[in-house]
Amino acid sequence: MPHTITPAPWEELVTAALLGTDRRPVEGNDGPAGLLDAAALHTVRRRAGLLPAPAAPRPGPAPVDPRPPLPTAARRRLAQLLADRSAAGGSGGRRGTAPDLTELIPQWLATANQHGFRAPAALLPPLLDAARSRTDLRPQALVFAGPRGLWLAGLNPEWKFALRGSSGGSLLPDVTDSEAVARLWEEGLFAERVALLGAVRAHDSAQALALLATTWSTERAEDRLMFLDSLRAGLSAVDETFLEQALSDRSRNVRSTAAELLSALPESAFAGRMAARAMSCVSPGLADDGVSVAVEAPHECDAAMERDGVVAVPPSGRGERSWWFGQLVEATPLATWPARFGGRTAQEIVALPVADGWAEELHAAWCRAAVRQRDPEWARALLGAPSVPPSTGPGPASLAERSELLALLPAAERGAWVAAFIAAHGLSEAFQLLGVCPTPWSEPLGRSVVDALDIARDAGSYPWSFSGVMGLAERCLNPAEADRLEVLTTTPDEPENASPGANGYWSEAFQRLVSTLRLRAAMDLELIPG
């Protein structure tokens, strides 16, 4: 008699498979074999009974991208870079002497965009895949992908980040078409609305503020914060009235951002109020050898101060008075202080002795003010000479804060300052500072980095502690330096106290550096328009 398979619901079969037929037997089936037979029968039934889905609407044609195509060699190189990214799983940090191609994609994209090339249609899918897995690639990748990349992203949910993160320049209406602008502002995605606000603001700041005001009271707090933050670009006196109103917002983060933006407008009423408060706390004093800085921190944080963005409750471990004091000085226009101290320059003011141990708090607040107001003169004064150790300099000892100050200096001055810092202090404290230097590094900066690496090798230093700097050098050194660095690729005798195998690692790292520089030079040549 033939074996009979008793039908059972698919969900029952799944449960039996998960729990085991001993604990959940299936009626009419003989143990595991019967379960598998029933599952096979169900599978055939489900597949045979599948009805074809109705055809989806055919997508419209891809938009035209008028930019010139890539040169043939550059197209092949892009395919190689994207294929290597896929094979490596998007991770760098490999050993050996071969260049890490995944780390060269950002630079390749930036150069291609500088020349205004369009992405090859066949490479748009792997390009969008790369941008999906690496957020640092997205800005340059989306510019390179252009309107066809956005069109393609609209057909694949896995690439929806492109629709959120794109400026949507080709999708935005004409900013003079008030009806279309109002419709997108009311109905668009958040990224589209941010892009629209920026486009309208570039055309007419007052119009942008009027558009923002139409929905401000109904926006979510996080969206209000983002919209307000977008006003940093092109900030001017036109924005003052709107920002003053935002000081009364129900969200503390919105209030804080409004206060920060107002403090960057030296002529604003807000800046005047904060300057008056700060000057009541900071005044010229007398020292044995001349003028000093006297500090009397505020004794209370009143309602008017809170409305102007001063946070009343300090973080754990901070005293109330020093916390309030720092916020007042940070929000005060830096132009206040030369007049307060008899016409002295920023450098002279920073050099004055500060009474009663308030120097660190005062200088830290001035640093934050310099970053907020983007003032290179005060940044230069607070950084001090690069030869002075950070712990004894006029400004902050924190390398993160020093990096923010450095970013305010002109590019050439920035590189020269960091080169001198490395010459005086070595590389151990320079990694964050190198990150704000323009690329490719200037010749003095590149030479100082390579010389410091060579000194570290000769001293028998632990090589892996410099892998981050070596990776930066691969991406940031001028490719023309490759021939000069060839001498460093040999493996000298190891010093007596060196880590075992350290010199072999150093040699391998320098070989990879030279190979990468030569590859970057070849990539640049391939991207030169024919």
C-alpha positions as CSV (number, residue, x, y, z in Angstrom):
1,M,0.0,0.0,0.0
2,P,1.6,3.4,-1.0
3,H,2.7,5.7,1.8
4,T,0.1,8.5,2.3
5,I,1.1,12.0,3.3
6,T,-1.5,13.7,5.4
7,P,-1.7,17.5,4.6
8,A,-0.9,19.8,7.5
9,P,-0.9,23.5,7.7
10,W,2.5,25.0,6.8
11,E,2.7,26.9,10.1
12,E,2.3,23.5,11.9
13,L,5.2,22.0,9.9
14,V,7.4,25.0,10.7
15,T,6.7,24.6,14.5
16,A,7.4,20.9,14.4
17,A,10.7,21.6,12.6
18,L,11.7,24.1,15.2
19,L,10.7,22.1,18.3
20,G,11.4,18.6,16.9
21,T,8.9,15.8,16.0
22,D,9.3,14.2,19.4
23,R,8.0,17.3,21.1
24,R,5.5,18.4,18.4
25,P,4.5,15.4,16.2
26,V,2.7,16.1,13.0
27,E,-0.6,14.2,12.7
28,G,-0.4,11.5,10.0
29,N,3.3,11.8,9.4
30,D,6.0,9.3,10.5
31,G,8.6,11.3,12.4
32,P,11.3,13.4,10.8
33,A,11.0,11.7,7.4
34,G,7.3,12.3,7.2
35,L,7.8,15.9,8.2
36,L,10.3,16.4,5.3
37,D,7.9,14.7,2.9
38,A,5.1,17.0,4.0
39,A,7.3,20.0,3.7
40,A,8.3,19.0,0.2
41,L,4.7,18.5,-0.9
42,H,3.7,21.9,0.5
43,T,6.6,23.5,-1.3
44,V,5.6,22.1,-4.6
45,R,2.0,23.1,-4.0
46,R,3.0,26.7,-3.0
47,R,5.2,27.1,-6.1
48,A,2.7,25.5,-8.5
49,G,-0.1,27.6,-7.2
50,L,1.8,30.9,-7.3
51,L,-0.1,33.5,-9.5
52,P,2.0,36.0,-11.4
53,A,1.9,39.5,-9.9
54,P,0.5,42.3,-12.0
55,A,3.2,44.1,-14.0
56,A,4.5,47.2,-12.3
57,P,4.4,50.5,-14.2
58,R,7.5,50.8,-16.3
59,P,9.9,53.5,-14.8
60,G,10.4,56.6,-16.7
61,P,13.7,57.0,-18.6
62,A,16.8,58.1,-16.8
63,P,17.5,61.8,-16.9
64,V,20.3,63.0,-19.2
65,D,23.6,63.8,-17.5
66,P,25.4,66.3,-19.7
67,R,28.8,66.0,-18.0
68,P,31.7,64.5,-20.1
69,P,32.4,60.7,-19.8
70,L,35.4,59.4,-17.9
71,P,38.6,58.7,-19.9
72,T,39.0,55.0,-20.6
73,A,41.8,54.4,-18.1
74,A,40.0,56.2,-15.4
75,R,36.9,54.1,-16.0
76,R,38.9,50.9,-15.6
77,R,40.5,52.3,-12.5
78,L,37.1,53.0,-10.9
79,A,36.0,49.5,-11.7
80,Q,39.1,48.2,-10.0
81,L,38.6,50.3,-6.9
82,L,35.0,49.3,-6.5
83,A,35.7,45.6,-7.1
84,D,38.5,45.7,-4.5
85,R,36.1,47.3,-2.0
86,S,33.7,44.4,-2.6
87,A,36.3,41.7,-2.3
88,A,37.8,43.3,0.9
89,G,34.4,43.7,2.5
90,G,34.9,47.4,2.7
91,S,37.7,47.1,5.3
92,G,41.1,48.5,5.1
93,G,44.1,48.1,7.4
94,R,45.7,45.2,5.4
95,R,49.3,44.1,5.8
96,G,51.8,43.8,3.0
97,T,53.3,46.2,0.5
98,A,50.3,46.6,-1.8
99,P,48.2,49.8,-1.6
100,D,44.9,49.6,0.1
101,L,42.6,50.5,-2.8
102,T,39.5,51.0,-0.6
103,E,41.2,54.0,1.1
104,L,41.8,55.6,-2.3
105,I,38.1,55.8,-3.4
106,P,37.4,59.1,-1.6
107,Q,40.3,60.8,-3.2
108,W,39.5,59.4,-6.6
109,L,35.9,60.6,-6.4
110,A,37.0,64.1,-5.2
111,T,39.4,64.4,-8.2
112,A,36.8,63.1,-10.7
113,N,34.3,65.6,-9.4
114,Q,36.8,68.5,-9.6
115,H,37.1,67.7,-13.4
116,G,33.3,67.4,-13.7
117,F,33.1,63.9,-15.1
118,R,29.9,61.8,-15.0
119,A,29.7,58.3,-13.6
120,P,29.6,55.4,-16.1
121,A,26.1,53.9,-16.1
122,A,27.3,50.4,-15.6
123,L,29.2,51.3,-12.5
124,L,26.4,53.2,-10.8
125,P,25.1,50.1,-8.9
126,P,28.5,49.2,-7.3
127,L,29.1,52.9,-6.6
128,L,25.8,53.2,-4.7
129,D,26.6,50.0,-2.9
130,A,29.9,51.4,-1.8
131,A,28.2,54.6,-0.6
132,R,25.5,52.6,1.2
133,S,28.2,50.8,3.3
134,R,30.5,53.8,3.9
135,T,28.9,57.1,4.9
136,D,32.1,59.0,4.3
137,L,31.8,58.3,0.6
138,R,28.3,59.5,0.2
139,P,28.8,63.3,-0.4
140,Q,31.3,62.8,-3.2
141,A,29.7,59.6,-4.5
142,L,26.3,61.3,-4.9
143,V,27.8,64.2,-6.7
144,F,29.6,61.8,-9.1
145,A,26.5,59.7,-9.5
146,G,24.5,62.7,-10.6
147,P,20.9,62.7,-11.7
148,R,21.1,59.2,-13.0
149,G,22.3,57.9,-9.6
150,L,19.2,59.5,-8.0
151,W,16.9,58.0,-10.6
152,L,18.4,54.6,-10.0
153,A,18.3,55.0,-6.2
154,G,14.5,55.5,-6.5
155,L,14.1,52.0,-7.9
156,N,16.0,50.2,-5.2
157,P,15.0,50.5,-1.5
158,E,18.6,49.6,-0.4
159,W,19.8,52.9,-1.9
160,K,17.1,55.1,-0.4
161,F,19.9,56.9,1.6
162,A,20.7,58.6,-1.7
163,L,17.3,60.2,-1.8
164,R,17.6,61.3,1.9
165,G,21.1,62.6,1.6
166,S,21.0,64.2,-1.8
167,S,20.8,67.9,-2.1
168,G,18.3,67.1,-4.7
169,G,19.5,70.0,-6.9
170,S,18.0,68.6,-10.0
171,L,14.7,67.8,-8.2
172,L,14.1,71.2,-6.6
173,P,11.7,73.7,-8.2
174,D,12.7,77.1,-9.4
175,V,13.0,79.2,-6.2
176,T,11.1,82.0,-7.9
177,D,8.1,79.6,-8.4
178,S,6.3,80.4,-5.1
179,E,3.6,77.8,-5.7
180,A,6.0,74.9,-6.4
181,V,8.2,76.0,-3.4
182,A,5.3,76.1,-1.0
183,R,4.1,72.6,-2.3
184,L,7.5,71.0,-1.8
185,W,7.9,72.7,1.6
186,E,4.5,71.3,2.7
187,E,4.8,67.8,1.2
188,G,8.5,67.0,0.7
189,L,10.8,64.6,2.5
190,F,12.8,66.2,5.3
191,A,16.1,66.2,3.2
192,E,14.2,67.8,0.3
193,R,12.9,70.5,2.6
194,V,16.4,71.2,4.0
195,A,17.8,71.4,0.5
196,L,14.9,73.7,-0.5
197,L,15.4,76.0,2.4
198,G,19.1,76.3,1.5
199,A,18.3,77.0,-2.2
200,V,15.7,79.7,-1.2
201,R,18.1,81.2,1.3
202,A,20.9,81.5,-1.3
203,H,18.4,83.4,-3.4
204,D,16.7,85.5,-0.8
205,S,17.4,85.2,3.0
206,A,14.2,87.0,4.0
207,Q,12.1,84.7,1.7
208,A,13.7,81.7,3.4
209,L,12.9,82.9,6.9
210,A,9.3,83.6,5.8
211,L,9.1,80.1,4.4
212,L,10.4,78.6,7.6
213,A,8.0,80.7,9.7
214,T,5.0,79.2,7.9
215,T,5.4,75.8,9.6
216,W,7.8,76.5,12.5
217,S,5.3,76.1,15.3
218,T,4.2,72.7,14.0
219,E,7.6,71.2,13.3
220,R,9.1,68.5,15.5
221,A,11.8,69.7,17.9
222,E,14.5,67.8,16.1
223,D,13.5,69.2,12.8
224,R,13.4,72.7,14.1
225,L,16.9,72.2,15.4
226,M,18.1,71.0,12.0
227,F,16.4,73.9,10.1
228,L,17.9,76.4,12.6
229,D,21.3,74.9,12.1
230,S,21.0,75.3,8.4
231,L,21.0,79.1,8.9
232,R,24.7,79.0,9.7
233,A,25.4,79.3,6.0
234,G,25.0,82.9,5.1
235,L,24.2,84.0,8.6
236,S,23.5,87.8,8.7
237,A,21.7,90.6,10.5
238,V,18.6,89.6,8.6
239,D,18.3,86.5,10.8
240,E,18.4,88.3,14.1
241,T,14.7,88.8,14.6
242,F,13.9,85.2,13.9
243,L,16.7,83.9,16.1
244,E,15.6,86.2,19.0
245,Q,12.1,84.6,18.8
246,A,13.8,81.1,18.8
247,L,15.4,82.0,22.2
248,S,11.9,81.4,23.6
249,D,11.5,78.0,21.9
250,R,10.1,75.1,24.0
251,S,13.2,73.0,23.1
252,R,16.4,73.6,25.1
253,N,18.5,72.5,22.1
254,V,16.8,74.9,19.8
255,R,17.3,77.8,22.3
256,S,20.9,76.9,22.7
257,T,21.5,76.9,18.9
258,A,19.7,80.2,18.5
259,A,21.9,81.7,21.2
260,E,25.0,80.3,19.5
261,L,24.1,81.8,16.2
262,L,23.2,85.2,17.7
263,S,26.6,85.3,19.4
264,A,28.2,85.0,15.9
265,L,26.5,88.3,15.0
266,P,28.6,90.9,16.9
267,E,26.1,93.7,16.3
268,S,23.1,91.8,17.6
269,A,21.2,92.8,20.7
270,F,22.0,89.4,22.1
271,A,25.7,89.9,21.7
272,G,25.4,93.3,23.4
273,R,23.6,91.7,26.4
274,M,26.2,88.9,26.8
275,A,29.1,91.4,26.4
276,A,27.7,93.6,29.2
277,R,27.4,90.5,31.5
278,A,30.9,89.3,30.6
279,M,32.5,92.7,31.2
280,S,31.0,92.8,34.6
281,C,32.9,89.6,35.3
282,V,36.3,90.3,33.6
283,S,38.2,93.5,34.1
284,P,41.8,94.8,34.1
285,G,43.5,94.3,37.3
286,L,46.9,95.2,38.8
287,A,49.8,92.8,39.1
288,D,53.3,93.4,40.5
289,D,54.7,93.9,37.0
290,G,51.7,95.6,35.4
291,V,48.2,94.8,34.2
292,S,46.5,91.5,34.9
293,V,43.1,90.1,34.3
294,A,40.7,90.1,37.3
295,V,37.7,87.7,37.3
296,E,34.5,87.8,39.4
297,A,32.3,85.0,38.2
298,P,28.5,85.6,38.4
299,H,26.8,84.7,41.7
300,E,23.5,83.7,40.1
301,C,21.9,82.6,36.9
302,D,18.8,84.8,36.6
303,A,15.8,84.3,34.3
304,A,17.1,86.7,31.7
305,M,20.4,84.8,31.4
306,E,18.5,81.5,31.0
307,R,16.4,83.0,28.2
308,D,19.6,84.0,26.5
309,G,20.8,80.4,26.4
310,V,22.8,80.1,29.6
311,V,22.3,76.6,31.0
312,A,21.7,77.0,34.8
313,V,22.6,73.4,36.0
314,P,26.2,72.5,35.5
315,P,27.5,69.1,34.5
316,S,28.6,66.8,37.3
317,G,31.9,67.9,38.8
318,R,31.6,71.5,37.6
319,G,31.0,74.5,39.9
320,E,28.0,76.6,39.2
321,R,29.8,80.0,39.0
322,S,32.6,78.8,36.7
323,W,30.0,77.1,34.5
324,W,27.9,80.3,34.1
325,F,31.1,82.4,33.7
326,G,32.4,80.2,30.8
327,Q,29.1,80.4,28.9
328,L,29.0,84.2,29.2
329,V,32.5,84.7,27.9
330,E,32.0,82.1,25.1
331,A,29.0,84.1,23.8
332,T,30.6,87.5,24.0
333,P,32.0,89.0,20.8
334,L,35.8,88.8,20.9
335,A,36.0,92.4,19.6
336,T,34.8,93.4,23.1
337,W,38.2,92.6,24.8
338,P,40.7,94.9,23.1
339,A,38.6,97.9,24.1
340,R,38.3,96.4,27.6
341,F,42.1,96.0,28.0
342,G,43.3,99.4,26.7
343,G,43.6,98.5,23.0
344,R,45.8,95.5,23.4
345,T,45.9,92.8,20.7
346,A,44.5,89.3,21.2
347,Q,48.0,88.0,21.6
348,E,48.8,90.6,24.3
349,I,45.5,89.9,26.1
350,V,46.0,86.2,26.2
351,A,49.5,86.7,27.6
352,L,48.3,88.7,30.6
353,P,48.4,86.9,34.0
354,V,44.9,85.9,35.3
355,A,44.3,86.3,39.0
356,D,42.9,83.7,41.4
357,G,43.4,80.6,39.2
358,W,40.8,81.6,36.6
359,A,43.2,81.4,33.6
360,E,42.3,77.9,32.4
361,E,38.5,78.7,32.5
362,L,38.9,82.0,30.8
363,H,41.2,80.8,28.1
364,A,39.0,77.8,27.4
365,A,36.0,80.1,27.0
366,W,37.9,82.3,24.6
367,C,38.9,79.2,22.6
368,R,35.2,78.3,22.2
369,A,34.4,81.9,21.3
370,A,37.1,81.9,18.6
371,V,35.7,78.7,17.1
372,R,32.2,79.9,17.2
373,Q,33.0,83.3,15.7
374,R,35.7,81.9,13.3
375,D,38.3,84.4,14.4
376,P,41.8,83.6,13.1
377,E,43.5,86.3,15.2
378,W,42.3,84.9,18.5
379,A,42.9,81.3,17.3
380,R,46.5,82.2,16.5
381,A,46.9,83.9,19.9
382,L,45.4,81.0,21.8
383,L,47.5,78.3,20.0
384,G,50.7,80.1,20.8
385,A,54.1,79.0,19.4
386,P,54.1,75.4,18.1
387,S,57.3,74.7,20.1
388,V,55.6,75.3,23.4
389,P,54.2,72.1,25.0
390,P,50.3,72.1,25.0
391,S,50.3,71.7,28.8
392,T,52.1,75.0,29.3
393,G,50.8,77.0,26.3
394,P,48.2,79.9,26.5
395,G,45.3,77.9,25.1
396,P,43.8,74.5,25.7
397,A,45.9,71.4,26.3
398,S,43.2,69.3,24.5
399,L,44.3,68.3,21.0
400,A,40.7,68.2,19.8
401,E,40.3,71.9,20.8
402,R,43.6,72.8,19.3
403,S,42.5,71.2,16.1
404,E,39.4,73.4,16.0
405,L,41.5,76.5,16.5
406,L,44.0,75.3,13.8
407,A,41.1,74.9,11.3
408,L,40.6,78.7,11.5
409,L,44.0,79.5,10.2
410,P,44.9,79.9,6.4
411,A,45.9,76.6,4.8
412,A,49.6,77.4,4.4
413,E,49.9,78.7,8.0
414,R,48.1,75.6,9.3
415,G,50.5,73.2,7.6
416,A,53.6,75.2,8.8
417,W,52.3,75.3,12.4
418,V,51.8,71.5,12.5
419,A,55.2,70.9,10.8
420,A,56.9,72.9,13.6
421,F,54.8,71.2,16.2
422,I,55.9,67.7,15.0
423,A,59.5,68.9,14.8
424,A,59.3,69.9,18.5
425,H,57.2,67.2,20.0
426,G,57.1,64.2,17.6
427,L,54.1,62.4,16.2
428,S,52.6,61.0,19.3
429,E,50.3,64.0,19.9
430,A,50.0,65.2,16.2
431,F,47.5,62.7,14.7
432,Q,44.4,64.9,15.3
433,L,46.3,68.0,14.2
434,L,47.2,66.4,10.9
435,G,43.6,65.7,10.2
436,V,42.8,69.4,9.7
437,C,45.8,70.1,7.4
438,P,45.0,70.6,3.7
439,T,45.9,67.9,1.3
440,P,48.2,67.1,-0.3
441,W,50.4,68.1,2.6
442,S,52.8,70.9,1.9
443,E,56.5,70.0,1.4
444,P,57.5,71.2,5.0
445,L,54.7,69.3,6.6
446,G,55.3,66.1,4.6
447,R,59.0,66.2,5.3
448,S,58.4,66.7,9.1
449,V,56.0,63.6,9.2
450,V,58.4,61.4,7.2
451,D,61.4,62.5,9.3
452,A,59.5,61.8,12.5
453,L,58.6,58.3,11.2
454,D,62.2,57.6,10.3
455,I,63.4,58.8,13.7
456,A,60.8,56.5,15.4
457,R,62.0,53.5,13.4
458,D,65.7,54.2,14.1
459,A,64.8,54.5,17.8
460,G,63.2,51.0,17.8
461,S,59.8,52.4,18.6
462,Y,56.8,50.0,18.6
463,P,55.8,50.3,14.9
464,W,52.1,49.6,15.2
465,S,51.5,52.7,17.3
466,F,52.3,54.8,14.2
467,S,50.0,52.9,11.8
468,G,47.4,55.7,11.9
469,V,49.9,58.3,10.9
470,M,51.3,56.0,8.2
471,G,47.8,55.6,6.8
472,L,47.3,59.3,6.8
473,A,50.6,59.7,5.0
474,E,49.5,57.3,2.3
475,R,46.5,59.5,1.6
476,C,47.9,62.9,2.2
477,L,51.6,63.1,1.2
478,N,52.3,64.7,-2.2
479,P,52.7,61.8,-4.7
480,A,55.8,63.6,-6.0
481,E,57.6,62.5,-2.8
482,A,57.6,58.8,-3.8
483,D,61.1,58.8,-5.3
484,R,62.7,60.6,-2.4
485,L,61.2,58.0,0.0
486,E,62.5,55.0,-1.8
487,V,65.6,54.9,0.5
488,L,63.3,54.2,3.5
489,T,62.0,50.9,2.0
490,T,65.2,49.0,2.9
491,T,65.4,46.9,6.1
492,P,68.2,48.1,8.4
493,D,69.6,46.2,11.3
494,E,67.3,46.4,14.3
495,P,68.4,48.4,17.4
496,E,69.2,46.5,20.5
497,N,66.0,47.2,22.3
498,A,63.6,47.2,19.3
499,S,60.4,45.1,19.2
500,P,61.1,41.7,17.5
501,G,60.5,42.1,13.7
502,A,59.9,45.8,14.0
503,N,62.2,46.8,11.3
504,G,60.6,44.4,8.9
505,Y,57.2,45.9,9.6
506,W,58.7,49.4,9.1
507,S,60.2,48.4,5.8
508,E,56.9,46.9,4.7
509,A,55.0,50.0,5.7
510,F,57.4,52.3,3.8
511,Q,57.1,50.1,0.7
512,R,53.3,50.4,0.9
513,L,53.6,54.1,1.3
514,V,55.8,54.5,-1.8
515,S,53.6,52.1,-3.8
516,T,50.5,54.1,-2.8
517,L,52.0,57.4,-3.7
518,R,52.9,56.1,-7.1
519,L,49.4,54.7,-7.6
520,R,47.9,58.1,-6.6
521,A,50.1,59.8,-9.2
522,A,48.9,57.4,-11.9
523,M,45.3,57.9,-10.9
524,D,45.7,61.7,-11.1
525,L,47.1,61.4,-14.6
526,E,44.3,59.1,-15.7
527,L,41.7,61.7,-14.7
528,I,43.2,64.6,-16.7
529,P,40.8,65.4,-19.5
530,G,42.1,64.4,-22.9
